[in-house]
Amino acid sequence: MARIFVVANQKGGVGKTTTTVNLAAALASLGQRVLLVDLDPQGNATMGCGIDKRALVRSVYHVLIGLCDIEEAALRSPQGGFTVLPANRDLAGAEVELVDFEERETRLREALAQVEPQYDVVLIDCPPSLSMLTLNGFCAAHGVIIPMQCEYYALEGLSDLVNTIKKVHANFNTRLKVIGLLRVMFDPRMTLSQQVSDQLTQHFGDKVFQTVIPRNVRLAEAPSYGVPGVVFDAQSKGARAYVEFARELLERIRSLPDA
């Protein structure tokens, strides 16, 4: 059965979508069967995978409100080598419509249960807020991957996110746990970055992934071409770092108890 991970951080602009798209492509390059679920109405992950969100006939919105299943809505990333459950601004309407559903927090989990055997890893890209969409992601997942910029405000938001994960674990999904913290957009020339990185390691220990994703222009350029950075420039420092992170994540998955 697939391992399901939500990539989440309640702070915006920390590289959640970049991490989700490039991790999906990196895992696919290592032979994994990957499904990327875009749970953000902005649809940035969808576009970053090379899928035009404006041309979608079916999307994750239709899956959540029961108009189709995942197999009907899923599309192949043209160059990423993985499958995408895409999103566009229709998804914003799901927030309101889901209120009328029973067990509205587990709509995504129920949908994913139908396709889990087809994949090794499912990655869920969440919006930067604790919404009904994010809650659906948390309720569906085995674990949370937290991308972190090494700056002061990121540390402040981290405690809020950890508390949210604990509440979801207690009330909705007892299998949910923090899989690890990933340091992204890292600039070793900045003293603050190194200080925050050291604080993270001291406080969270082996929960901090050893791989560090550097600040990298090629990763930033890739979405405008609709190609994951790992594919756009495979030799860039950022792309190589995400492939290394994918290997580290697979090692960590092997040490997890059976789902």
Beta strands, then each sheet from edge to edge (+ up, - down):
strand 1: 3-7
strand 2: 34-38
strand 3: 75-76
strand 4: 83-85
strand 5: 121-125
strand 6: 143-149
strand 7: 177-186
strand 8: 208-214
sheet 1: 3+ 4- 2- 5- 1- 6- 7- 8-
end
